Amino acid sequence: MTEPAMRTQISSTVRIVLGLALFAGLVGITVAQVRLDVPYVPTPQDVVDRMLDMAKLTKDDFHIDLGSGDGRIVVTAAKRGARSLGIDLNPDRIAEANENAKKAGVADRVTFVQGNLFELKIGEANVLTMYLLQGVNLQLRPRILSELRAGSRVVSHAFSMNEWEPDQHVNVNGRNLYLWIVPDKAEGSWQAESGGRKFTLNLKQAFQKLTGTAVRDGKPAPVTGQLNGNSIELSIDFGGQPMQLRGQIKNNAIEGDNLRATRS
Ligand SMILES: C[S@@+](CC[C@H](N)C(=O)[O-])C[C@H]1O[C@@H](n2cnc3c(N)ncnc32)[C@H](O)[C@@H]1O
């Protein structure tokens, strides 16, 4: 389903009647009206498989599917050995999902929560999947970047995150799938050393992309670079051949074969 088609479905306001109670001959009706942010449209199983392949999901991962529908992504993740959690606002979907997990024999590795995805703490997950809407992805984007640990993988079916370009984009049977690796934080000033020569790095960060300057012997040189989780790769042009420097960010330091730095 395309985003405009999804929006049309949403605009016809989806409402769910939650409860009906009969007590002592009186009819008491409990009605909780819940407005869904995204209509229910399931992801085909071959696309689910591909999403989890892109995330390189393993048994050591904790996966969350935001807006989990009938639980197919959660159940597939659990079949691959991961612990997995799904959240959906619609209680009918949660009932279906629990039933599907039982049938698949993975009930012990999954949790389904009936609730609002905007209220879920997501920081424990290191794999996040979503089939939501562009606007919902954009609302979630700052939380994904600040709450998930560097290196966590996020896969979205159909919808991108605008300026946060994906680290991978594939098309499966006409469906767009996007993967992002949550980048570490590298913005700021670093005292660096490479090949025995010291320099100051001043980095600007836009999602996983880095730009800035390196100052060596009082002379500035342009820097471009990229983050992949906590792996940092920089290209610095001091004149002559641009240098390719690589390292890992850990505890406010960068350690690598040809790059060492500490925050200044
Ligand atoms: C497009 S479906 C995706 C289902 C499943 N993830 C899949 O890919 O097969 C979106 C799901 O999000 C749920 N949903 C919509 N708004 C929500 C909200 N605010 N919090 C939690 N779930 C929500 C809907 O009930 C629906 O099941």
The ligand as a Tripos MOL2 file, in Angstrom:
@<TRIPOS>MOLECULE
LIG
   27    29     1     0     0
SMALL
NO_CHARGES

@<TRIPOS>ATOM
      1 C1          0.9910   -1.2290    8.5010 C.3       1 LIG1
      2 S1          0.5950   -2.2370    9.9290 S.3       1 LIG1
      3 C2          2.0890   -3.1710   10.1220 C.3       1 LIG1
      4 C3          1.8930   -4.4960   10.8140 C.3       1 LIG1
      5 C4          3.1700   -5.3370   10.9620 C.3       1 LIG1
      6 N1          4.2520   -4.5880   11.5590 N.3       1 LIG1
      7 C5          3.6010   -5.8620    9.6090 C.2       1 LIG1
      8 O1          4.5190   -5.2250    9.0230 O.co2     1 LIG1
      9 O2          3.0360   -6.8450    9.1340 O.co2     1 LIG1
     10 C6          0.6720   -0.9990   11.2380 C.3       1 LIG1
     11 C7          0.1780   -1.4730   12.5970 C.3       1 LIG1
     12 O3          0.3740   -0.4010   13.5190 O.3       1 LIG1
     13 C8         -0.6860   -0.4140   14.4600 C.3       1 LIG1
     14 N2         -0.7500    0.9380   15.0390 N.ar      1 LIG1
     15 C9         -1.2320    2.0690   14.4870 C.ar      1 LIG1
     16 N3         -1.0460    3.1160   15.2970 N.ar      1 LIG1
     17 C10        -0.4210    2.6470   16.4060 C.ar      1 LIG1
     18 C11         0.0540    3.2480   17.6050 C.ar      1 LIG1
     19 N4         -0.0330    4.5470   17.8330 N.pl3     1 LIG1
     20 N5          0.6640    2.4410   18.5250 N.ar      1 LIG1
     21 C12         0.7840    1.1000   18.3100 C.ar      1 LIG1
     22 N6          0.3370    0.4990   17.2000 N.ar      1 LIG1
     23 C13        -0.2470    1.2480   16.2540 C.ar      1 LIG1
     24 C14        -1.8950   -0.8410   13.6580 C.3       1 LIG1
     25 O4         -2.9080   -1.4070   14.4770 O.3       1 LIG1
     26 C15        -1.2840   -1.8530   12.6870 C.3       1 LIG1
     27 O5         -1.4150   -3.1640   13.1700 O.3       1 LIG1
@<TRIPOS>BOND
     1     1     2 1
     2     2     3 1
     3     2    10 1
     4     3     4 1
     5     4     5 1
     6     5     6 1
     7     5     7 1
     8     7     8 2
     9     7     9 1
    10    10    11 1
    11    11    12 1
    12    11    26 1
    13    12    13 1
    14    13    14 1
    15    13    24 1
    16    14    15 ar
    17    14    23 ar
    18    15    16 ar
    19    16    17 ar
    20    17    18 ar
    21    17    23 ar
    22    18    19 1
    23    18    20 ar
    24    20    21 ar
    25    21    22 ar
    26    22    23 ar
    27    24    25 1
    28    24    26 1
    29    26    27 1
@<TRIPOS>SUBSTRUCTURE
     1 LIG1         1 GROUP 0 **** ****
